[in-house]
Amino acid sequence: MTAKPVVIVGGGGGGDAAAFALRKKGYDGEVTILSADRDRPYDRPYLSKEFLRGEVEVQKVFLHDEAEYKQEKIEIRLQERVVGGSLRDRTVSLQSGVEVRFGTLVVSTGGTPRRLPDAPDSYNVFTLRSLRDSQAIRDALKRGKRLLLVGAGFIGAEVGASARQLGTEVLMVESAPVPLSRALGEEVGEIYASIHRNHGVDVRTATTVTEWHSYGGRVTAVTLSDGRREEVDVVLIAIGIDPNLEVPRVLGLPIEGSGVRVDEGLRAADGVYCAGDIALHPHPVLGESIRVEHWEVAKHHGRGIATSIASGHARDDLAVWRGDKEALRFSVFYIRGGLIRAVLSINDKKVNEIGGKLIEGRRPVDEKTLADVSTDLSELVPTAAS
């Protein structure tokens, strides 16, 4: 029996990971990625860090060479926006009017950066989501001396740190009294703010922009809620994203709050899976459904979906913690099928690097050994001879 064609809506980390994982698991059916982006899938963390700073060029940013898609028989169609579809007919409709049939559908549409309703549409006011966004900000920082960051979340923090490394003055405006307090707690948020201040970022909390001053099609200054007027050359609005739920809505998938309700295998309907920013999924450790806007989570979802498609519905994730949570120096190993599938580290670079090697080694590792900080994890890394 010929395997059903898999259509993946979204050319981000989740969709790309699903496509390549399907081939790695021996899936021989058609695999098509429909991406609204103009560029083939890229490694998004580079956009606010190394690529933005000019430390790597564009070829380093892409997840795969063009030849790899041909080699793996993955059809990738760029600038193809899905605007409709039918689960009954097993089709999705493109903006061009073309209909694409699927046997299995993976929806990984990501999110769109929020903009302030009163922010002017000026050529020096940016949001950051795409490779083209990063290139535009990178070029603007070469010309500008002072960057205004509206929002002190992770994207704002990364861009702010990169800008400071480039020698740019940075003013960070955050409406909350403490940055990231809802996500990390007030104590951690205070530490977070102090780190940026120690690196020369002018962090203003409990502060908003009340007036934008423009001249010649660009923002030249802002008035803040404390009454002060600040001159700026470049503006980045980094106040979070809105999940792209247009495709799930038109398909009639179960939307709850700001996400699509999926089961343990990330299924939203029969033969339909959701990954990444849009997926509201049951967490195997926390015991509740969560939606996580994180690059590594999206890729993890993609690989998990590929396993479900290629091998049947199964998901038995386990999170193993190692280190000191209170000191914010720890790592979390994500295990499925007895193997380490991913590792997330906070101020624990050495363990993160070893974790990557353990993932590549594809060998079972005892959970207690991983959690035991007295164990030298480097001894568990397979050698070339072994």
C-alpha positions as CSV (number, residue, x, y, z in Angstrom):
1,M,0.0,0.0,0.0
2,T,1.3,3.4,-0.9
3,A,1.7,5.8,2.0
4,K,-0.7,8.7,2.1
5,P,0.7,12.1,1.0
6,V,1.7,14.4,3.9
7,V,1.2,18.1,3.4
8,I,2.8,20.4,5.9
9,V,1.5,24.0,6.3
10,G,4.3,26.2,7.6
11,G,7.9,26.4,6.7
12,G,9.3,27.0,10.2
13,G,11.2,24.7,12.6
14,G,8.2,22.5,13.3
15,G,7.3,21.8,9.7
16,D,10.8,21.3,8.5
17,A,11.6,19.0,11.4
18,A,8.5,16.9,10.6
19,A,9.4,16.6,7.0
20,F,13.0,15.4,7.5
21,A,12.1,13.2,10.5
22,L,9.5,11.4,8.3
23,R,12.2,10.5,5.8
24,K,14.6,9.4,8.6
25,K,11.9,7.1,9.9
26,G,11.5,5.5,6.4
27,Y,8.2,7.2,5.4
28,D,8.1,6.8,1.6
29,G,4.9,8.8,0.8
30,E,4.8,12.2,-0.8
31,V,5.9,15.0,1.6
32,T,5.2,18.6,0.7
33,I,5.9,21.8,2.7
34,L,3.7,24.8,1.9
35,S,5.4,27.9,3.2
36,A,4.2,31.5,3.0
37,D,7.8,32.7,3.6
38,R,10.0,33.8,0.7
39,D,13.0,31.8,2.1
40,R,13.4,28.2,2.7
41,P,13.4,27.1,6.4
42,Y,16.0,28.8,8.6
43,D,17.3,28.6,12.1
44,R,15.3,31.3,13.8
45,P,17.5,31.9,16.9
46,Y,20.2,33.2,14.6
47,L,17.9,36.1,13.7
48,S,18.3,37.9,17.0
49,K,21.9,36.8,17.7
50,E,24.7,35.8,15.4
51,F,23.1,36.8,12.1
52,L,21.9,40.1,13.5
53,R,25.4,40.9,14.7
54,G,27.0,40.0,11.3
55,E,28.9,37.0,12.8
56,V,27.4,34.6,10.3
57,E,26.1,35.1,6.8
58,V,22.8,33.9,5.3
59,Q,23.9,30.5,4.1
60,K,24.7,29.5,7.7
61,V,21.2,30.4,8.8
62,F,19.3,28.0,6.6
63,L,18.5,24.6,8.2
64,H,19.2,22.7,5.0
65,D,20.8,23.2,1.6
66,E,18.4,23.2,-1.3
67,A,19.9,20.0,-2.5
68,E,18.9,18.2,0.7
69,Y,15.2,18.7,0.0
70,K,15.6,17.1,-3.5
71,Q,17.7,14.3,-2.0
72,E,15.1,13.5,0.5
73,K,12.2,14.0,-2.0
74,I,10.7,16.7,0.0
75,E,8.8,19.2,-2.1
76,I,9.0,22.7,-0.7
77,R,6.8,25.4,-2.2
78,L,7.7,28.9,-1.1
79,Q,5.4,32.0,-1.0
80,E,2.4,29.7,-0.9
81,R,-0.2,30.9,1.6
82,V,-2.9,28.6,2.6
83,V,-6.2,30.4,2.9
84,G,-8.8,27.6,3.1
85,G,-9.4,23.9,3.1
86,S,-11.8,21.1,3.9
87,L,-11.2,18.1,6.1
88,R,-14.0,16.3,4.4
89,D,-12.4,16.7,1.0
90,R,-8.9,16.4,2.4
91,T,-7.7,19.5,0.6
92,V,-6.2,22.9,1.4
93,S,-6.7,25.9,-0.8
94,L,-3.9,28.3,-1.7
95,Q,-4.1,32.1,-2.2
96,S,-3.3,31.4,-5.9
97,G,-6.5,29.4,-6.2
98,V,-4.8,26.0,-6.4
99,E,-6.1,23.2,-4.2
100,V,-3.6,20.7,-2.7
101,R,-4.8,17.2,-1.6
102,F,-3.5,15.6,1.5
103,G,-3.8,12.2,3.2
104,T,-2.2,13.6,6.4
105,L,-2.0,17.2,7.3
106,V,0.5,18.9,9.6
107,V,-0.3,22.5,10.6
108,S,2.7,24.5,12.0
109,T,1.8,28.1,11.1
110,G,3.7,29.8,13.9
111,G,2.7,33.4,15.0
112,T,2.7,37.0,13.9
113,P,4.4,39.7,15.9
114,R,2.0,42.1,17.7
115,R,2.3,45.8,16.9
116,L,1.2,48.7,19.0
117,P,-2.0,50.2,17.5
118,D,-0.6,53.7,17.6
119,A,2.9,53.0,16.3
120,P,3.5,54.6,12.9
121,D,4.2,52.6,9.8
122,S,7.7,54.0,9.4
123,Y,10.6,52.4,7.7
124,N,12.7,52.4,10.9
125,V,10.0,50.7,13.0
126,F,10.4,46.9,13.0
127,T,9.1,43.6,14.3
128,L,11.3,40.5,14.2
129,R,10.0,37.2,12.9
130,S,11.5,36.5,9.5
131,L,15.0,36.3,8.0
132,R,14.1,39.4,6.0
133,D,13.1,41.2,9.2
134,S,16.5,40.4,10.7
135,Q,18.4,41.6,7.6
136,A,16.5,44.9,7.7
137,I,17.2,45.4,11.4
138,R,20.8,44.5,10.9
139,D,21.2,47.1,8.1
140,A,19.4,49.7,10.2
141,L,21.7,49.2,13.2
142,K,24.7,49.9,11.0
143,R,23.3,53.4,10.3
144,G,21.6,54.2,13.7
145,K,23.2,55.1,17.0
146,R,20.3,54.5,19.4
147,L,17.8,51.6,19.4
148,L,14.4,51.8,21.2
149,L,13.1,48.4,22.3
150,V,9.4,48.3,23.2
151,G,9.0,45.2,25.3
152,A,11.5,43.3,27.5
153,G,10.7,39.8,26.6
154,F,13.1,37.2,25.2
155,I,13.3,38.6,21.7
156,G,13.8,42.2,23.0
157,A,16.5,40.9,25.4
158,E,18.4,39.1,22.7
159,V,18.2,42.0,20.2
160,G,19.2,44.4,23.0
161,A,22.2,42.3,23.9
162,S,23.3,42.0,20.3
163,A,22.9,45.7,19.7
164,R,25.1,46.5,22.7
165,Q,27.7,44.1,21.4
166,L,27.7,46.2,18.2
167,G,28.2,49.4,20.2
168,T,24.6,50.7,19.8
169,E,22.9,52.6,22.6
170,V,19.8,50.7,23.7
171,L,16.7,52.1,25.5
172,M,14.4,49.3,26.6
173,V,10.8,50.3,27.6
174,E,8.6,47.8,29.4
175,S,5.0,48.4,30.6
176,A,5.2,45.9,33.5
177,P,6.9,46.9,36.8
178,V,9.2,43.8,36.5
179,P,10.2,42.3,33.1
180,L,9.0,38.7,32.5
181,S,7.5,38.5,36.0
182,R,4.5,36.5,34.8
183,A,6.7,33.9,33.1
184,L,9.6,33.8,35.5
185,G,8.5,35.5,38.7
186,E,9.5,38.9,40.1
187,E,12.8,37.9,41.7
188,V,14.1,36.3,38.4
189,G,12.7,39.3,36.5
190,E,14.6,41.7,38.6
191,I,17.8,39.8,38.0
192,Y,17.1,39.7,34.3
193,A,16.7,43.5,34.3
194,S,19.9,44.1,36.3
195,I,21.9,42.0,33.9
196,H,20.8,44.2,31.0
197,R,21.5,47.4,33.0
198,N,25.0,46.1,33.9
199,H,25.7,45.7,30.2
200,G,24.6,49.3,29.4
201,V,21.0,48.9,28.5
202,D,18.8,51.7,29.7
203,V,15.9,49.6,31.1
204,R,12.7,51.6,31.9
205,T,10.0,49.5,33.6
206,A,6.4,50.5,34.3
207,T,6.8,52.8,31.3
208,T,5.1,53.1,27.9
209,V,5.3,55.2,24.8
210,T,2.7,57.9,24.8
211,E,3.6,59.8,21.7
212,W,5.6,59.1,18.5
213,H,7.5,61.9,16.8
214,S,8.2,61.4,13.1
215,Y,9.9,63.3,10.3
216,G,10.5,62.3,6.7
217,G,8.8,58.9,7.0
218,R,10.9,57.8,10.1
219,V,10.4,57.9,13.8
220,T,12.9,60.4,15.3
221,A,11.8,60.5,18.9
222,V,9.2,59.2,21.4
223,T,7.6,60.7,24.5
224,L,7.4,58.2,27.4
225,S,4.7,58.0,30.1
226,D,7.2,59.5,32.6
227,G,7.1,62.7,30.4
228,R,10.6,62.4,29.0
229,R,11.3,62.8,25.3
230,E,13.9,60.4,23.9
231,E,15.6,60.6,20.6
232,V,15.9,57.3,18.7
233,D,17.2,56.0,15.3
234,V,15.8,52.5,15.2
235,V,12.7,51.0,16.8
236,L,11.9,47.3,17.5
237,I,8.5,46.4,18.8
238,A,8.9,43.1,20.7
239,I,5.7,42.6,22.7
240,G,5.0,39.0,21.8
241,I,3.1,37.2,19.0
242,D,-0.4,36.2,18.1
243,P,-0.6,32.5,17.0
244,N,-1.6,32.1,13.4
245,L,-5.0,30.3,13.8
246,E,-6.6,31.3,10.4
247,V,-6.0,27.8,8.9
248,P,-7.1,25.8,11.9
249,R,-10.3,28.0,12.1
250,V,-11.2,27.5,8.4
251,L,-10.6,23.7,8.9
252,G,-12.8,23.6,11.9
253,L,-10.1,22.4,14.3
254,P,-10.8,22.7,18.0
255,I,-9.6,26.1,19.1
256,E,-9.3,26.9,22.8
257,G,-8.1,30.3,23.9
258,S,-5.1,31.1,21.7
259,G,-4.3,27.6,20.6
260,V,-5.5,24.5,18.9
261,R,-6.4,21.7,21.3
262,V,-4.5,18.5,20.5
263,D,-4.1,15.2,22.2
264,E,-0.9,13.5,23.5
265,G,0.2,12.7,19.9
266,L,-0.5,16.3,18.8
267,R,-3.5,15.3,16.8
268,A,-6.3,17.9,16.4
269,A,-8.5,15.7,14.2
270,D,-8.2,12.4,12.4
271,G,-5.0,12.6,10.3
272,V,-4.5,16.3,11.2
273,Y,-1.6,17.4,13.5
274,C,-0.6,20.7,14.9
275,A,2.9,21.8,16.0
276,G,4.7,24.7,17.6
277,D,3.2,28.0,18.7
278,I,-0.4,27.1,17.9
279,A,-0.5,23.7,19.6
280,L,-2.2,23.5,23.0
281,H,-1.0,20.1,24.1
282,P,-1.1,18.0,27.3
283,H,2.2,18.1,29.1
284,P,3.3,14.7,30.2
285,V,5.1,16.0,33.4
286,L,3.0,19.0,34.4
287,G,-0.3,17.2,34.0
288,E,-2.0,20.2,32.2
289,S,-2.3,21.5,28.7
290,I,0.1,24.2,27.7
291,R,1.1,26.2,24.7
292,V,4.8,27.0,24.3
293,E,6.2,29.6,22.0
294,H,9.8,28.3,21.7
295,W,11.9,27.2,18.7
296,E,13.1,24.0,20.2
297,V,9.6,23.0,21.2
298,A,8.4,23.4,17.7
299,K,11.1,21.2,16.3
300,H,10.4,18.7,19.1
301,H,6.8,18.7,18.0
302,G,7.7,18.1,14.4
303,R,9.8,15.1,15.2
304,G,7.1,13.7,17.5
305,I,4.4,14.1,14.8
306,A,6.7,12.3,12.3
307,T,6.9,9.4,14.7
308,S,3.2,9.3,15.1
309,I,2.7,9.3,11.3
310,A,5.4,6.8,10.5
311,S,5.1,4.5,13.4
312,G,1.6,5.0,14.8
313,H,0.2,7.1,17.6
314,A,2.7,7.1,20.5
315,R,4.0,9.8,22.9
316,D,5.7,9.1,26.2
317,D,7.8,12.2,26.9
318,L,9.7,12.4,30.2
319,A,11.5,15.5,31.5
320,V,14.6,14.8,33.7
321,W,16.0,17.8,35.6
322,R,19.7,18.3,36.5
323,G,21.3,21.2,38.4
324,D,20.1,24.0,40.7
325,K,16.8,25.5,39.9
326,E,17.1,28.2,42.5
327,A,20.4,29.4,41.2
328,L,19.1,29.3,37.6
329,R,21.8,26.9,36.6
330,F,20.2,23.7,35.3
331,S,19.4,21.5,32.3
332,V,16.3,19.6,31.4
333,F,16.6,16.4,29.3
334,Y,13.5,15.4,27.3
335,I,13.3,11.6,26.8
336,R,11.1,9.6,24.6
337,G,11.3,5.9,23.9
338,G,14.3,5.7,26.3
339,L,16.4,8.1,24.2
340,I,17.2,11.8,24.8
341,R,15.4,13.8,22.2
342,A,16.2,17.3,23.4
343,V,17.9,19.3,26.1
344,L,17.2,22.8,27.4
345,S,19.8,24.5,29.5
346,I,19.9,27.7,31.6
347,N,23.4,29.0,32.5
348,D,24.6,25.4,32.0
349,K,26.6,25.5,28.8
350,K,28.8,22.5,29.4
351,V,25.9,20.2,30.1
352,N,24.0,21.6,27.1
353,E,27.0,20.7,24.8
354,I,27.3,17.3,26.2
355,G,23.5,16.8,25.9
356,G,23.8,17.5,22.2
357,K,26.4,14.7,21.9
358,L,24.2,12.3,23.9
359,I,21.3,13.1,21.5
360,E,23.5,12.3,18.5
361,G,24.8,9.2,20.2
362,R,21.3,7.6,20.1
363,R,21.9,5.4,23.2
364,P,19.7,4.9,26.2
365,V,20.9,6.8,29.3
366,D,19.7,6.0,32.8
367,E,17.4,8.8,34.2
368,K,18.9,8.7,37.6
369,T,22.4,9.1,36.1
370,L,21.3,12.1,34.2
371,A,19.8,13.8,37.3
372,D,22.8,13.0,39.5
373,V,25.0,16.1,39.4
374,S,28.0,14.1,40.7
375,T,28.0,12.1,37.5
376,D,30.4,13.2,34.8
377,L,28.2,13.1,31.8
378,S,31.1,13.4,29.4
379,E,31.9,9.7,30.3
380,L,28.5,8.7,28.8
381,V,29.3,10.2,25.4
382,P,30.0,7.4,22.8
383,T,33.5,7.5,21.4
384,A,34.3,7.0,17.7
385,A,35.7,3.5,18.6
386,S,32.6,2.5,20.4
